[in-house]
Each structure stands twice: as C-alpha cells, then as structure tokens.
C-alpha cells in the first residue's frame, strides 16, 4: 500500500475533515501555538476567550495588558509558556513584517520555515502547521499520530527524526497544500477513532489487511 492508497482509504472511511477550523490565518497560527501538549477542545475554549476579548489579531494581542493573555488562554494549559511564545511571535511580526502575518507568509516557503524555526518556542510541528494551515504552503505536518500510524503499518520503525518522516511523505506525494492538509487531518481522525494508543480498534479498520500491527491481532 503506497501513500496515495493509504490516503484514498482514509478518505473513503472518514470523508473530508475540513481542517483546520479557524476564521482567519492568524487564528490558525495562534492555534498552532495553543495546541501544543493539549487537546483541541481546550484550544477552542482559549480561542473563544480571545475572540470575546477582540484579541484575534496581532494588534489585539499586543494591546493586551500584562497578565491578560495568560488569563485568556489558560484553558489551553501551559498558559505562561504559550503566552510568552505568542508574544514573541507577534513581536516578530511587528518588527520584521509591519505587524502583518500575510506579509510573513508571502515569503518563499523554505526560507519562511527557517525564519519560523529560529523563533523561540517554534518547533518543526508548529512551523509546518503555520506554513500549511495559515499560509497554504505545501509543508507536511508530522505529529505523534503520524508516527503511530507509520509504525503500525510498517513504513516507519520508530527511530526516525521529525524531518525524516516529513520528507518521507513530501517525496512521495504531489506538493499540494490541500492534499497535505486533508492527509494530516485524516491521520488524526483515524488515530483518534480507531488507531488509538491503547486498545486500538483493529477489527473494522480499513487499513488492516495492509497493516503489520493489524494483521498481528488476527
């Protein structure tokens, strides 16, 4: 089963996921920071609080009084750390791009990724999420769900670094942001619904006949 076949089976099973849920690119970028080490339901609560405070823009974040950002994003957990990272990101936009996320995202993708990774608190998954979901650049996002699926099916062995896994997908798929977007969303859905960390539901899995782990459960 190649990666296109894997995608087709997941899509047939779960349908389009319409991910990432946000109203603006900046909201998507904030979500990339807020989703670190927490469930998406917690991110939604933090986003709702930011929206109610009219703080879903770089200027809105910058205008918040000391401690206010931390209070608003508290539902997402690690709120002091995440507030610091968001403030640094907004300060970078103001200093380098006139406070405009759109200007930042208009850059060449490879150079833009290097720029994002140079910011404190921006790791590869966060950078690629911003590139793909906020910027519409074809940069594949790798997370724990991607690794779990790859290891269980058998095309990963669990020792690969982030960039190796990312390149595995990018070298075998057309460089298309909509495809990468949908693919990552489908992997997440599959991992939550069937390919769970504990007690995976292999019996009715659409990938079972080509999955090393699934076949071992027969």
PECOR-V157649 format. One record per pair of residues at least 4 apart in sequence whose ideal C-beta (glycine too) atoms are under 6 Angstrom apart, sorted by the first residue. I is the first residue (numbers start at 1). J is the second residue. Records with the same first field share a line. If there is no record, write none. Layout:
I->J + J
//
This chain:
1->5 + 6 + 210
3->172 + 173
7->183
9->206
10->186 + 190
13->206
14->186 + 189
17->185 + 189
19->185
20->28 + 133
22->27 + 28
23->27
25->101 + 134
26->101
27->56
28->133 + 134
29->130 + 134
30->34
31->35 + 43
32->126 + 129 + 130
33->82 + 85 + 86
34->43 + 46 + 76
35->43
38->42 + 76 + 77
42->75 + 76
43->76
45->75
46->73 + 75 + 76
49->72
50->55 + 56 + 72
51->56
53->72
54->60
55->60 + 61 + 64
58->90 + 93 + 99
61->90
62->90
64->68 + 69
69->83
70->79 + 80 + 83
73->79 + 82
74->79
78->82
79->83
85->121
88->120
92->96 + 119
93->97 + 99
94->99
97->103 + 104
105->135
107->111 + 112
109->137
113->127
116->122 + 127
117->122 + 127
122->126 + 127
124->162
125->143
128->132 + 139 + 141
129->133 + 141
130->134
131->135 + 137 + 139
132->139 + 141 + 180
136->177
138->175 + 176 + 177 + 180
140->166 + 169 + 170 + 180
141->184
142->146 + 162 + 165 + 166
145->187 + 188 + 191
146->187
148->191
149->187 + 195
150->155 + 156
151->156 + 158
152->211 + 213
153->211
154->212
156->160
160->164 + 165
167->171
169->173
177->181
179->183
189->193
190->194 + 195
191->195
194->201 + 205
195->200
196->200
202->208 + 214 + 217
205->214
207->211
208->214
//
